[in-house]
């Protein structure tokens, strides 16, 4: 048994970017590790430039995501005006970018998910910089506005964080009380657990993963948007009765 911070993520639109090269900015079906730790860091009020603190967050917590409603993929053809890249030139704000001349137009195709719903569990490792109870308080009263991926994707439900003691992340998710507004959203979305994706130290005992996936979503440098590879176990849900699934 150990403690888990469990909360929910839902929004009319969500964006979970993968490796982005060139015009196409693809999206994943579920949030990655960097997105979840970024959300917790935003709730705590950690600035993007606080490299040592982000490194401590990366080392200090394990995360697992249960996909309750994968949503529907949506593609957006996006245009933006930007100044040309010049060596040694940096624009601190968007207004400063638009004041620069001449401006160029960049094109991209960005992928979103609509009406998705996820349950998240996080657990503290030996290097955790903040107790789970403090993370729960931060999600209730965040320092920065929380979003699901991009800033244009606000939360559609309060995260409803709780800290519960359980044998594994899946058991912790099942033990979390579901508030009435969330029950309504789950009913509307016909939410049904589909997948559990977890760090390797969160695999439930006696439940073998379907596969081990390698994702580039471990924080290397938040300030420079650099990410490294990590392995994630993917478990299909619902579980068969032979491994103790709840009917």
Secondary structure, DSSP 8 states (H G I E B T S, - for coil): -EEEEEEEEEEEEE--B---BTTEE-B-SS--HHHHHHHHHHHHT--TT-HHHHHHHHHHEEEEEEEEE--EEEEEEEEEEEE---TT---SSHHHHHHSSSEEEEEEEEEEEEEEEEEEEEEE-TT-SS-HHHHHHHHHS-SS--BSSSTT-B-SS----EEEEESSHHHHHHHS---HHHHHHHHHHT----EEEEEGGG--TT---SEEEEEEEEEEETTTTEEEEEEEEEEESS--GGGT---
